[in-house]
Amino acid sequence: MENDTSKPSKKGFYAALSGTLVVAVCCFTSILVIILGAVGLSVFTPYLDFVLFPALALLIVITAISYKRWKRSQDTT
């Protein structure tokens, strides 16, 4: 059997989806604030919105693109 590396795999979609879920959990819960407070880095909590919301938007777009590419490769076979 030949391994065709030009086709998008399901792993890329799952990686993008898991990244999106991790960032969403950090955005909408206080878990990241608690972790940063526990390790003594709570000074960065006011700046989390400037990083997490753009990261969430970017990861949602990457997830949608990877799903579309994976689904398109499945439809052609």
PDB file with SEQRES, HELIX, SHEET and CRYST1 records, atoms N, CA, C and O in Angstrom:
SEQRES   1 A   77  MET GLU ASN ASP THR SER LYS PRO SER LYS LYS GLY PHE          
SEQRES   2 A   77  TYR ALA ALA LEU SER GLY THR LEU VAL VAL ALA VAL CYS          
SEQRES   3 A   77  CYS PHE THR SER ILE LEU VAL ILE ILE LEU GLY ALA VAL          
SEQRES   4 A   77  GLY LEU SER VAL PHE THR PRO TYR LEU ASP PHE VAL LEU          
SEQRES   5 A   77  PHE PRO ALA LEU ALA LEU LEU ILE VAL ILE THR ALA ILE          
SEQRES   6 A   77  SER TYR LYS ARG TRP LYS ARG SER GLN ASP THR THR              
HELIX    1 AA1 LYS A   10  PHE A   28  1                                  19    
HELIX    2 AA2 ILE A   31  ALA A   38  1                                   8    
HELIX    3 AA3 SER A   42  TYR A   47  5                                   6    
HELIX    4 AA4 LEU A   48  THR A   76  1                                  29    
CRYST1    1.000    1.000    1.000  90.00  90.00  90.00 P 1           1          
ATOM      1  N   MET A   1       0.818  -1.171   0.000  1.00  0.00           N  
ATOM      2  CA  MET A   1       0.000   0.000   0.000  1.00  0.00           C  
ATOM      3  C   MET A   1       0.866   1.240   0.000  1.00  0.00           C  
ATOM      4  O   MET A   1       1.860   1.310   0.723  1.00  0.00           O  
ATOM      5  N   GLU A   2       0.498   2.211  -0.799  1.00  0.00           N  
ATOM      6  CA  GLU A   2       1.241   3.444  -0.917  1.00  0.00           C  
ATOM      7  C   GLU A   2       0.668   4.490   0.017  1.00  0.00           C  
ATOM      8  O   GLU A   2      -0.552   4.604   0.141  1.00  0.00           O  
ATOM      9  N   ASN A   3       1.512   5.243   0.665  1.00  0.00           N  
ATOM     10  CA  ASN A   3       1.069   6.310   1.553  1.00  0.00           C  
ATOM     11  C   ASN A   3       1.086   7.617   0.772  1.00  0.00           C  
ATOM     12  O   ASN A   3       2.158   8.134   0.458  1.00  0.00           O  
ATOM     13  N   ASP A   4      -0.087   8.157   0.454  1.00  0.00           N  
ATOM     14  CA  ASP A   4      -0.200   9.394  -0.316  1.00  0.00           C  
ATOM     15  C   ASP A   4      -0.179  10.573   0.652  1.00  0.00           C  
ATOM     16  O   ASP A   4      -1.157  10.819   1.359  1.00  0.00           O  
ATOM     17  N   THR A   5       0.925  11.294   0.682  1.00  0.00           N  
ATOM     18  CA  THR A   5       1.068  12.399   1.624  1.00  0.00           C  
ATOM     19  C   THR A   5       0.440  13.686   1.113  1.00  0.00           C  
ATOM     20  O   THR A   5       0.382  14.669   1.852  1.00  0.00           O  
ATOM     21  N   SER A   6      -0.031  13.710  -0.130  1.00  0.00           N  
ATOM     22  CA  SER A   6      -0.623  14.930  -0.654  1.00  0.00           C  
ATOM     23  C   SER A   6      -2.073  15.108  -0.200  1.00  0.00           C  
ATOM     24  O   SER A   6      -2.615  16.210  -0.281  1.00  0.00           O  
ATOM     25  N   LYS A   7      -2.699  14.038   0.273  1.00  0.00           N  
ATOM     26  CA  LYS A   7      -4.070  14.145   0.751  1.00  0.00           C  
ATOM     27  C   LYS A   7      -4.096  14.609   2.202  1.00  0.00           C  
ATOM     28  O   LYS A   7      -3.295  14.147   3.015  1.00  0.00           O  
ATOM     29  N   PRO A   8      -5.003  15.512   2.530  1.00  0.00           N  
ATOM     30  CA  PRO A   8      -5.113  15.935   3.931  1.00  0.00           C  
ATOM     31  C   PRO A   8      -5.617  14.785   4.795  1.00  0.00           C  
ATOM     32  O   PRO A   8      -6.505  14.035   4.392  1.00  0.00           O  
ATOM     33  N   SER A   9      -5.048  14.658   5.972  1.00  0.00           N  
ATOM     34  CA  SER A   9      -5.456  13.572   6.842  1.00  0.00           C  
ATOM     35  C   SER A   9      -6.430  14.074   7.898  1.00  0.00           C  
ATOM     36  O   SER A   9      -6.610  15.276   8.096  1.00  0.00           O  
ATOM     37  N   LYS A  10      -7.038  13.130   8.553  1.00  0.00           N  
ATOM     38  CA  LYS A  10      -7.969  13.449   9.631  1.00  0.00           C  
ATOM     39  C   LYS A  10      -7.220  13.983  10.855  1.00  0.00           C  
ATOM     40  O   LYS A  10      -7.804  14.675  11.689  1.00  0.00           O  
ATOM     41  N   LYS A  11      -5.924  13.659  10.963  1.00  0.00           N  
ATOM     42  CA  LYS A  11      -5.115  14.120  12.089  1.00  0.00           C  
ATOM     43  C   LYS A  11      -5.013  15.639  12.120  1.00  0.00           C  
ATOM     44  O   LYS A  11      -5.050  16.239  13.194  1.00  0.00           O  
ATOM     45  N   GLY A  12      -4.886  16.262  10.963  1.00  0.00           N  
ATOM     46  CA  GLY A  12      -4.806  17.721  10.906  1.00  0.00           C  
ATOM     47  C   GLY A  12      -6.081  18.375  11.398  1.00  0.00           C  
ATOM     48  O   GLY A  12      -6.041  19.387  12.098  1.00  0.00           O  
ATOM     49  N   PHE A  13      -7.213  17.794  11.029  1.00  0.00           N  
ATOM     50  CA  PHE A  13      -8.495  18.317  11.505  1.00  0.00           C  
ATOM     51  C   PHE A  13      -8.619  18.140  13.007  1.00  0.00           C  
ATOM     52  O   PHE A  13      -9.059  19.053  13.707  1.00  0.00           O  
ATOM     53  N   TYR A  14      -8.238  16.979  13.506  1.00  0.00           N  
ATOM     54  CA  TYR A  14      -8.328  16.746  14.949  1.00  0.00           C  
ATOM     55  C   TYR A  14      -7.375  17.648  15.731  1.00  0.00           C  
ATOM     56  O   TYR A  14      -7.708  18.090  16.831  1.00  0.00           O  
ATOM     57  N   ALA A  15      -6.208  17.921  15.183  1.00  0.00           N  
ATOM     58  CA  ALA A  15      -5.261  18.822  15.854  1.00  0.00           C  
ATOM     59  C   ALA A  15      -5.818  20.235  15.915  1.00  0.00           C  
ATOM     60  O   ALA A  15      -5.730  20.893  16.952  1.00  0.00           O  
ATOM     61  N   ALA A  16      -6.390  20.706  14.814  1.00  0.00           N  
ATOM     62  CA  ALA A  16      -6.981  22.043  14.801  1.00  0.00           C  
ATOM     63  C   ALA A  16      -8.187  22.123  15.733  1.00  0.00           C  
ATOM     64  O   ALA A  16      -8.378  23.126  16.420  1.00  0.00           O  
ATOM     65  N   LEU A  17      -8.988  21.084  15.759  1.00  0.00           N  
ATOM     66  CA  LEU A  17     -10.160  21.068  16.620  1.00  0.00           C  
ATOM     67  C   LEU A  17      -9.774  21.043  18.095  1.00  0.00           C  
ATOM     68  O   LEU A  17     -10.390  21.725  18.914  1.00  0.00           O  
ATOM     69  N   SER A  18      -8.759  20.260  18.433  1.00  0.00           N  
ATOM     70  CA  SER A  18      -8.340  20.216  19.833  1.00  0.00           C  
ATOM     71  C   SER A  18      -7.718  21.545  20.259  1.00  0.00           C  
ATOM     72  O   SER A  18      -7.929  21.979  21.391  1.00  0.00           O  
ATOM     73  N   GLY A  19      -6.972  22.187  19.396  1.00  0.00           N  
ATOM     74  CA  GLY A  19      -6.433  23.508  19.707  1.00  0.00           C  
ATOM     75  C   GLY A  19      -7.523  24.535  19.915  1.00  0.00           C  
ATOM     76  O   GLY A  19      -7.431  25.376  20.810  1.00  0.00           O  
ATOM     77  N   THR A  20      -8.559  24.470  19.088  1.00  0.00           N  
ATOM     78  CA  THR A  20      -9.689  25.381  19.237  1.00  0.00           C  
ATOM     79  C   THR A  20     -10.406  25.145  20.553  1.00  0.00           C  
ATOM     80  O   THR A  20     -10.799  26.098  21.226  1.00  0.00           O  
ATOM     81  N   LEU A  21     -10.579  23.899  20.923  1.00  0.00           N  
ATOM     82  CA  LEU A  21     -11.258  23.601  22.189  1.00  0.00           C  
ATOM     83  C   LEU A  21     -10.444  24.054  23.398  1.00  0.00           C  
ATOM     84  O   LEU A  21     -11.010  24.546  24.374  1.00  0.00           O  
ATOM     85  N   VAL A  22      -9.138  23.896  23.343  1.00  0.00           N  
ATOM     86  CA  VAL A  22      -8.290  24.335  24.453  1.00  0.00           C  
ATOM     87  C   VAL A  22      -8.348  25.850  24.610  1.00  0.00           C  
ATOM     88  O   VAL A  22      -8.472  26.352  25.727  1.00  0.00           O  
ATOM     89  N   VAL A  23      -8.260  26.576  23.509  1.00  0.00           N  
ATOM     90  CA  VAL A  23      -8.324  28.033  23.580  1.00  0.00           C  
ATOM     91  C   VAL A  23      -9.712  28.483  24.016  1.00  0.00           C  
ATOM     92  O   VAL A  23      -9.832  29.457  24.758  1.00  0.00           O  
ATOM     93  N   ALA A  24     -10.761  27.796  23.571  1.00  0.00           N  
ATOM     94  CA  ALA A  24     -12.112  28.155  23.993  1.00  0.00           C  
ATOM     95  C   ALA A  24     -12.301  27.951  25.492  1.00  0.00           C  
ATOM     96  O   ALA A  24     -12.937  28.772  26.154  1.00  0.00           O  
ATOM     97  N   VAL A  25     -11.761  26.874  26.026  1.00  0.00           N  
ATOM     98  CA  VAL A  25     -11.849  26.639  27.469  1.00  0.00           C  
ATOM     99  C   VAL A  25     -11.103  27.733  28.224  1.00  0.00           C  
ATOM    100  O   VAL A  25     -11.575  28.213  29.255  1.00  0.00           O  
ATOM    101  N   CYS A  26      -9.946  28.125  27.714  1.00  0.00           N  
ATOM    102  CA  CYS A  26      -9.184  29.189  28.375  1.00  0.00           C  
ATOM    103  C   CYS A  26      -9.881  30.544  28.265  1.00  0.00           C  
ATOM    104  O   CYS A  26      -9.759  31.378  29.163  1.00  0.00           O  
ATOM    105  N   CYS A  27     -10.609  30.767  27.174  1.00  0.00           N  
ATOM    106  CA  CYS A  27     -11.302  32.046  26.993  1.00  0.00           C  
ATOM    107  C   CYS A  27     -12.535  32.165  27.885  1.00  0.00           C  
ATOM    108  O   CYS A  27     -12.769  33.219  28.476  1.00  0.00           O  
ATOM    109  N   PHE A  28     -13.303  31.126  27.986  1.00  0.00           N  
ATOM    110  CA  PHE A  28     -14.621  31.231  28.602  1.00  0.00           C  
ATOM    111  C   PHE A  28     -14.685  30.678  30.014  1.00  0.00           C  
ATOM    112  O   PHE A  28     -15.759  30.677  30.616  1.00  0.00           O  
ATOM    113  N   THR A  29     -13.599  30.220  30.551  1.00  0.00           N  
ATOM    114  CA  THR A  29     -13.557  29.806  31.957  1.00  0.00           C  
ATOM    115  C   THR A  29     -12.402  30.534  32.620  1.00  0.00           C  
ATOM    116  O   THR A  29     -11.585  31.165  31.949  1.00  0.00           O  
ATOM    117  N   SER A  30     -12.343  30.444  33.905  1.00  0.00           N  
ATOM    118  CA  SER A  30     -11.260  31.127  34.616  1.00  0.00           C  
ATOM    119  C   SER A  30     -10.094  30.192  34.909  1.00  0.00           C  
ATOM    120  O   SER A  30      -9.274  30.483  35.780  1.00  0.00           O  
ATOM    121  N   ILE A  31     -10.010  29.084  34.201  1.00  0.00           N  
ATOM    122  CA  ILE A  31      -8.969  28.102  34.489  1.00  0.00           C  
ATOM    123  C   ILE A  31      -7.573  28.663  34.234  1.00  0.00           C  
ATOM    124  O   ILE A  31      -6.648  28.371  34.992  1.00  0.00           O  
ATOM    125  N   LEU A  32      -7.406  29.454  33.192  1.00  0.00           N  
ATOM    126  CA  LEU A  32      -6.096  30.010  32.907  1.00  0.00           C  
ATOM    127  C   LEU A  32      -5.704  31.049  33.949  1.00  0.00           C  
ATOM    128  O   LEU A  32      -4.532  31.143  34.314  1.00  0.00           O  
ATOM    129  N   VAL A  33      -6.662  31.826  34.430  1.00  0.00           N  
ATOM    130  CA  VAL A  33      -6.387  32.812  35.476  1.00  0.00           C  
ATOM    131  C   VAL A  33      -5.947  32.103  36.755  1.00  0.00           C  
ATOM    132  O   VAL A  33      -5.023  32.558  37.430  1.00  0.00           O  
ATOM    133  N   ILE A  34      -6.598  31.002  37.087  1.00  0.00           N  
ATOM    134  CA  ILE A  34      -6.226  30.238  38.280  1.00  0.00           C  
ATOM    135  C   ILE A  34      -4.826  29.657  38.127  1.00  0.00           C  
ATOM    136  O   ILE A  34      -4.028  29.703  39.063  1.00  0.00           O  
ATOM    137  N   ILE A  35      -4.526  29.116  36.963  1.00  0.00           N  
ATOM    138  CA  ILE A  35      -3.197  28.540  36.734  1.00  0.00           C  
ATOM    139  C   ILE A  35      -2.121  29.618  36.794  1.00  0.00           C  
ATOM    140  O   ILE A  35      -1.077  29.416  37.414  1.00  0.00           O  
ATOM    141  N   LEU A  36      -2.365  30.759  36.156  1.00  0.00           N  
ATOM    142  CA  LEU A  36      -1.380  31.834  36.194  1.00  0.00           C  
ATOM    143  C   LEU A  36      -1.197  32.368  37.605  1.00  0.00           C  
ATOM    144  O   LEU A  36      -0.079  32.712  37.987  1.00  0.00           O  
ATOM    145  N   GLY A  37      -2.273  32.446  38.394  1.00  0.00           N  
ATOM    146  CA  GLY A  37      -2.163  32.874  39.778  1.00  0.00           C  
ATOM    147  C   GLY A  37      -1.400  31.885  40.631  1.00  0.00           C  
ATOM    148  O   GLY A  37      -0.668  32.274  41.541  1.00  0.00           O  
ATOM    149  N   ALA A  38      -1.568  30.616  40.340  1.00  0.00           N  
ATOM    150  CA  ALA A  38      -0.891  29.580  41.122  1.00  0.00           C  
ATOM    151  C   ALA A  38       0.614  29.578  40.892  1.00  0.00           C  
ATOM    152  O   ALA A  38       1.381  29.278  41.807  1.00  0.00           O  
ATOM    153  N   VAL A  39       1.038  29.906  39.691  1.00  0.00           N  
ATOM    154  CA  VAL A  39       2.469  29.909  39.403  1.00  0.00           C  
ATOM    155  C   VAL A  39       3.094  31.294  39.558  1.00  0.00           C  
ATOM    156  O   VAL A  39       4.278  31.473  39.272  1.00  0.00           O  
ATOM    157  N   GLY A  40       2.316  32.266  40.005  1.00  0.00           N  
ATOM    158  CA  GLY A  40       2.846  33.591  40.274  1.00  0.00           C  
ATOM    159  C   GLY A  40       2.932  34.509  39.077  1.00  0.00           C  
ATOM    160  O   GLY A  40       3.675  35.490  39.109  1.00  0.00           O  
ATOM    161  N   LEU A  41       2.204  34.224  38.039  1.00  0.00           N  
ATOM    162  CA  LEU A  41       2.228  35.056  36.839  1.00  0.00           C  
ATOM    163  C   LEU A  41       0.901  35.780  36.626  1.00  0.00           C  
ATOM    164  O   LEU A  41       0.505  36.027  35.487  1.00  0.00           O  
ATOM    165  N   SER A  42       0.221  36.118  37.705  1.00  0.00           N  
ATOM    166  CA  SER A  42      -1.096  36.745  37.575  1.00  0.00           C  
ATOM    167  C   SER A  42      -1.026  38.159  37.022  1.00  0.00           C  
ATOM    168  O   SER A  42      -2.060  38.750  36.711  1.00  0.00           O  
ATOM    169  N   VAL A  43       0.165  38.707  36.896  1.00  0.00           N  
ATOM    170  CA  VAL A  43       0.314  40.038  36.312  1.00  0.00           C  
ATOM    171  C   VAL A  43      -0.101  40.036  34.827  1.00  0.00           C  
ATOM    172  O   VAL A  43      -0.417  41.090  34.277  1.00  0.00           O  
ATOM    173  N   PHE A  44      -0.102  38.881  34.190  1.00  0.00           N  
ATOM    174  CA  PHE A  44      -0.450  38.792  32.773  1.00  0.00           C  
ATOM    175  C   PHE A  44      -1.947  38.628  32.516  1.00  0.00           C  
ATOM    176  O   PHE A  44      -2.367  38.651  31.360  1.00  0.00           O  
ATOM    177  N   THR A  45      -2.752  38.466  33.543  1.00  0.00           N  
ATOM    178  CA  THR A  45      -4.179  38.215  33.330  1.00  0.00           C  
ATOM    179  C   THR A  45      -4.921  39.360  32.643  1.00  0.00           C  
ATOM    180  O   THR A  45      -5.857  39.075  31.896  1.00  0.00           O  
ATOM    181  N   PRO A  46      -4.575  40.631  32.838  1.00  0.00           N  
ATOM    182  CA  PRO A  46      -5.311  41.663  32.087  1.00  0.00           C  
ATOM    183  C   PRO A  46      -5.068  41.607  30.580  1.00  0.00           C  
ATOM    184  O   PRO A  46      -5.858  42.149  29.807  1.00  0.00           O  
ATOM    185  N   TYR A  47      -3.992  40.963  30.160  1.00  0.00           N  
ATOM    186  CA  TYR A  47      -3.650  40.927  28.744  1.00  0.00           C  
ATOM    187  C   TYR A  47      -4.105  39.653  28.037  1.00  0.00           C  
ATOM    188  O   TYR A  47      -3.839  39.479  26.848  1.00  0.00           O  
ATOM    189  N   LEU A  48      -4.775  38.776  28.743  1.00  0.00           N  
ATOM    190  CA  LEU A  48      -5.184  37.504  28.143  1.00  0.00           C  
ATOM    191  C   LEU A  48      -6.172  37.703  26.996  1.00  0.00           C  
ATOM    192  O   LEU A  48      -6.119  36.975  26.004  1.00  0.00           O  
ATOM    193  N   ASP A  49      -7.066  38.673  27.118  1.00  0.00           N  
ATOM    194  CA  ASP A  49      -8.048  38.902  26.056  1.00  0.00           C  
ATOM    195  C   ASP A  49      -7.386  39.318  24.748  1.00  0.00           C  
ATOM    196  O   ASP A  49      -7.883  38.994  23.669  1.00  0.00           O  
ATOM    197  N   PHE A  50      -6.275  40.029  24.838  1.00  0.00           N  
ATOM    198  CA  PHE A  50      -5.583  40.474  23.629  1.00  0.00           C  
ATOM    199  C   PHE A  50      -4.920  39.313  22.891  1.00  0.00           C  
ATOM    200  O   PHE A  50      -4.617  39.424  21.703  1.00  0.00           O  
ATOM    201  N   VAL A  51      -4.696  38.217  23.582  1.00  0.00           N  
ATOM    202  CA  VAL A  51      -4.050  37.060  22.964  1.00  0.00           C  
ATOM    203  C   VAL A  51      -5.056  35.959  22.656  1.00  0.00           C  
ATOM    204  O   VAL A  51      -5.033  35.378  21.571  1.00  0.00           O  
ATOM    205  N   LEU A  52      -5.934  35.673  23.605  1.00  0.00           N  
ATOM    206  CA  LEU A  52      -6.807  34.504  23.462  1.00  0.00           C  
ATOM    207  C   LEU A  52      -7.904  34.678  22.416  1.00  0.00           C  
ATOM    208  O   LEU A  52      -8.188  33.741  21.668  1.00  0.00           O  
ATOM    209  N   PHE A  53      -8.529  35.858  22.345  1.00  0.00           N  
ATOM    210  CA  PHE A  53      -9.612  36.017  21.370  1.00  0.00           C  
ATOM    211  C   PHE A  53      -9.124  35.993  19.926  1.00  0.00           C  
ATOM    212  O   PHE A  53      -9.769  35.356  19.093  1.00  0.00           O  
ATOM    213  N   PRO A  54      -8.008  36.662  19.583  1.00  0.00           N  
ATOM    214  CA  PRO A  54      -7.493  36.475  18.218  1.00  0.00           C  
ATOM    215  C   PRO A  54      -7.040  35.040  17.941  1.00  0.00           C  
ATOM    216  O   PRO A  54      -7.215  34.537  16.832  1.00  0.00           O  
ATOM    217  N   ALA A  55      -6.462  34.386  18.943  1.00  0.00           N  
ATOM    218  CA  ALA A  55      -6.060  32.990  18.763  1.00  0.00           C  
ATOM    219  C   ALA A  55      -7.272  32.098  18.531  1.00  0.00           C  
ATOM    220  O   ALA A  55      -7.226  31.184  17.709  1.00  0.00           O  
ATOM    221  N   LEU A  56      -8.355  32.362  19.256  1.00  0.00           N  
ATOM    222  CA  LEU A  56      -9.579  31.584  19.061  1.00  0.00           C  
ATOM    223  C   LEU A  56     -10.137  31.790  17.664  1.00  0.00           C  
ATOM    224  O   LEU A  56     -10.538  30.829  17.007  1.00  0.00           O  
ATOM    225  N   ALA A  57     -10.167  33.034  17.204  1.00  0.00           N  
ATOM    226  CA  ALA A  57     -10.674  33.309  15.857  1.00  0.00           C  
ATOM    227  C   ALA A  57      -9.808  32.628  14.795  1.00  0.00           C  
ATOM    228  O   ALA A  57     -10.325  32.040  13.846  1.00  0.00           O  
ATOM    229  N   LEU A  58      -8.499  32.713  14.964  1.00  0.00           N  
ATOM    230  CA  LEU A  58      -7.590  32.084  14.009  1.00  0.00           C  
ATOM    231  C   LEU A  58      -7.749  30.568  13.998  1.00  0.00           C  
ATOM    232  O   LEU A  58      -7.761  29.957  12.930  1.00  0.00           O  
ATOM    233  N   LEU A  59      -7.870  29.961  15.162  1.00  0.00           N  
ATOM    234  CA  LEU A  59      -8.012  28.505  15.226  1.00  0.00           C  
ATOM    235  C   LEU A  59      -9.363  28.032  14.697  1.00  0.00           C  
ATOM    236  O   LEU A  59      -9.458  26.934  14.148  1.00  0.00           O  
ATOM    237  N   ILE A  60     -10.399  28.837  14.851  1.00  0.00           N  
ATOM    238  CA  ILE A  60     -11.694  28.477  14.255  1.00  0.00           C  
ATOM    239  C   ILE A  60     -11.582  28.462  12.737  1.00  0.00           C  
ATOM    240  O   ILE A  60     -12.114  27.567  12.082  1.00  0.00           O  
ATOM    241  N   VAL A  61     -10.893  29.449  12.178  1.00  0.00           N  
ATOM    242  CA  VAL A  61     -10.701  29.494  10.722  1.00  0.00           C  
ATOM    243  C   VAL A  61      -9.857  28.311  10.261  1.00  0.00           C  
ATOM    244  O   VAL A  61     -10.181  27.680   9.255  1.00  0.00           O  
ATOM    245  N   ILE A  62      -8.784  28.002  10.976  1.00  0.00           N  
ATOM    246  CA  ILE A  62      -7.928  26.864  10.610  1.00  0.00           C  
ATOM    247  C   ILE A  62      -8.695  25.552  10.707  1.00  0.00           C  
ATOM    248  O   ILE A  62      -8.518  24.669   9.869  1.00  0.00           O  
ATOM    249  N   THR A  63      -9.545  25.416  11.723  1.00  0.00           N  
ATOM    250  CA  THR A  63     -10.357  24.210  11.860  1.00  0.00           C  
ATOM    251  C   THR A  63     -11.328  24.068  10.695  1.00  0.00           C  
ATOM    252  O   THR A  63     -11.491  22.978  10.148  1.00  0.00           O  
ATOM    253  N   ALA A  64     -11.970  25.160  10.318  1.00  0.00           N  
ATOM    254  CA  ALA A  64     -12.916  25.112   9.198  1.00  0.00           C  
ATOM    255  C   ALA A  64     -12.209  24.764   7.896  1.00  0.00           C  
ATOM    256  O   ALA A  64     -12.719  23.973   7.101  1.00  0.00           O  
ATOM    257  N   ILE A  65     -11.045  25.348   7.678  1.00  0.00           N  
ATOM    258  CA  ILE A  65     -10.295  25.058   6.453  1.00  0.00           C  
ATOM    259  C   ILE A  65      -9.828  23.609   6.428  1.00  0.00           C  
ATOM    260  O   ILE A  65      -9.936  22.942   5.399  1.00  0.00           O  
ATOM    261  N   SER A  66      -9.309  23.115   7.551  1.00  0.00           N  
ATOM    262  CA  SER A  66      -8.831  21.726   7.564  1.00  0.00           C  
ATOM    263  C   SER A  66      -9.979  20.742   7.421  1.00  0.00           C  
ATOM    264  O   SER A  66      -9.818  19.693   6.798  1.00  0.00           O  
ATOM    265  N   TYR A  67     -11.139  21.066   7.990  1.00  0.00           N  
ATOM    266  CA  TYR A  67     -12.300  20.186   7.812  1.00  0.00           C  
ATOM    267  C   TYR A  67     -12.744  20.182   6.354  1.00  0.00           C  
ATOM    268  O   TYR A  67     -13.064  19.131   5.798  1.00  0.00           O  
ATOM    269  N   LYS A  68     -12.762  21.351   5.745  1.00  0.00           N  
ATOM    270  CA  LYS A  68     -13.184  21.434   4.339  1.00  0.00           C  
ATOM    271  C   LYS A  68     -12.224  20.667   3.438  1.00  0.00           C  
ATOM    272  O   LYS A  68     -12.656  19.956   2.530  1.00  0.00           O  
ATOM    273  N   ARG A  69     -10.912  20.810   3.685  1.00  0.00           N  
ATOM    274  CA  ARG A  69      -9.929  20.081   2.879  1.00  0.00           C  
ATOM    275  C   ARG A  69     -10.030  18.575   3.089  1.00  0.00           C  
ATOM    276  O   ARG A  69      -9.941  17.811   2.128  1.00  0.00           O  
ATOM    277  N   TRP A  70     -10.216  18.139   4.333  1.00  0.00           N  
ATOM    278  CA  TRP A  70     -10.328  16.717   4.612  1.00  0.00           C  
ATOM    279  C   TRP A  70     -11.608  16.153   3.998  1.00  0.00           C  
ATOM    280  O   TRP A  70     -11.592  15.068   3.417  1.00  0.00           O  
ATOM    281  N   LYS A  71     -12.712  16.885   4.125  1.00  0.00           N  
ATOM    282  CA  LYS A  71     -13.989  16.417   3.571  1.00  0.00           C  
ATOM    283  C   LYS A  71     -13.921  16.351   2.041  1.00  0.00           C  
ATOM    284  O   LYS A  71     -14.455  15.420   1.438  1.00  0.00           O  
ATOM    285  N   ARG A  72     -13.266  17.337   1.413  1.00  0.00           N  
ATOM    286  CA  ARG A  72     -13.140  17.331  -0.032  1.00  0.00           C  
ATOM    287  C   ARG A  72     -12.307  16.149  -0.510  1.00  0.00           C  
ATOM    288  O   ARG A  72     -12.594  15.563  -1.554  1.00  0.00           O  
ATOM    289  N   SER A  73     -11.260  15.794   0.265  1.00  0.00           N  
ATOM    290  CA  SER A  73     -10.437  14.647  -0.134  1.00  0.00           C  
ATOM    291  C   SER A  73     -11.202  13.343   0.044  1.00  0.00           C  
ATOM    292  O   SER A  73     -10.954  12.382  -0.684  1.00  0.00           O  
ATOM    293  N   GLN A  74     -12.131  13.293   1.003  1.00  0.00           N  
ATOM    294  CA  GLN A  74     -12.935  12.094   1.203  1.00  0.00           C  
ATOM    295  C   GLN A  74     -13.999  11.940   0.123  1.00  0.00           C  
ATOM    296  O   GLN A  74     -14.361  10.820  -0.237  1.00  0.00           O  
ATOM    297  N   ASP A  75     -14.500  13.059  -0.394  1.00  0.00           N  
ATOM    298  CA  ASP A  75     -15.534  13.006  -1.420  1.00  0.00           C  
ATOM    299  C   ASP A  75     -14.981  12.579  -2.771  1.00  0.00           C  
ATOM    300  O   ASP A  75     -15.714  12.012  -3.583  1.00  0.00           O  
ATOM    301  N   THR A  76     -13.705  12.839  -3.028  1.00  0.00           N  
ATOM    302  CA  THR A  76     -13.127  12.490  -4.336  1.00  0.00           C  
ATOM    303  C   THR A  76     -12.729  11.030  -4.415  1.00  0.00           C  
ATOM    304  O   THR A  76     -12.506  10.523  -5.514  1.00  0.00           O  
ATOM    305  N   THR A  77     -12.629  10.328  -3.282  1.00  0.00           N  
ATOM    306  CA  THR A  77     -12.234   8.914  -3.342  1.00  0.00           C  
ATOM    307  C   THR A  77     -13.421   8.016  -3.440  1.00  0.00           C  
ATOM    308  O   THR A  77     -13.269   6.796  -3.500  1.00  0.00           O  
TER     309      THR A  77                                                      
END                                                                             
